[in-house]
């Protein structure tokens, strides 16, 4: 997957890296929900255009690969293949 931003408090810089989406984990505190129709449209869009807005994951070793932003896009990307 292209366009994953990694956040690390020790470094003020964000890194954009390509990662296998299978190593990413959803955080347990994502409050956002989308309707079935919106989700289907997101899957369709990702199949056509890929990911446009990058996912953001933590790079701290204690929380490595846990998403900060992009939970719906991650699920849709996995479904889109």
C-alpha positions in Angstrom: 0.0 0.0 0.0 1.4 3.4 -0.9 0.9 6.4 1.2 1.1 5.4 4.9 2.2 8.2 7.2 4.1 7.1 10.3 4.0 9.2 13.4 6.6 9.2 16.1 6.7 11.7 19.0 10.5 11.5 19.2 10.8 12.8 15.7 9.0 15.9 14.4 9.0 14.5 10.9 6.4 12.3 9.4 7.6 9.5 7.1 5.7 8.3 4.1 6.3 4.6 3.5 4.8 1.7 1.6 3.7 -1.1 3.8 1.7 -4.4 3.6 -1.8 -3.6 4.8 -1.9 -6.9 6.6 0.6 -5.6 9.2 -1.7 -2.6 10.1 -4.0 -2.8 13.1 -7.1 -0.8 13.9 -7.1 1.0 17.2 -9.9 0.2 19.6 -11.0 3.7 20.0 -12.2 4.7 16.5 -15.5 6.5 17.0 -16.3 7.0 13.3 -18.9 4.9 11.5 -20.1 5.1 7.9 -23.3 3.7 6.3 -23.2 0.5 4.2 -23.8 2.6 1.1 -20.9 5.0 1.9 -18.6 2.0 2.6 -19.6 0.3 -0.7 -18.7 3.6 -2.5 -15.4 3.8 -0.7 -14.5 0.2 -1.8 -15.5 1.0 -5.4 -13.4 4.3 -5.3 -10.4 2.5 -3.9 -10.6 -0.2 -6.6 -10.6 2.6 -9.3 -8.3 5.2 -7.8 -6.4 3.4 -5.0 -5.8 5.3 -1.8 -5.9 9.1 -2.3 -5.5 10.3 1.3 -2.8 8.4 3.2 -3.5 6.3 6.3 -1.7 7.4 9.5 -0.1 4.9 11.8 2.0 5.1 14.9 5.6 4.1 14.7 6.3 4.0 18.4 7.6 0.5 19.2 4.9 0.1 21.9 2.1 1.0 19.4 3.7 0.1 16.1 1.4 -0.1 13.1 -1.7 0.9 15.0 -3.8 3.3 13.0 -4.3 6.8 14.1 -6.4 7.8 11.0 -7.8 5.8 8.1 -9.7 2.9 9.7 -12.5 2.9 7.1 -10.0 3.2 4.3 -8.0 0.3 5.7 -11.0 -1.9 5.8 -12.2 -0.9 2.4 -8.6 -1.4 1.0 -8.6 -4.9 2.3 -11.9 -5.7 0.7 -11.0 -4.0 -2.5 -7.9 -6.3 -2.8 
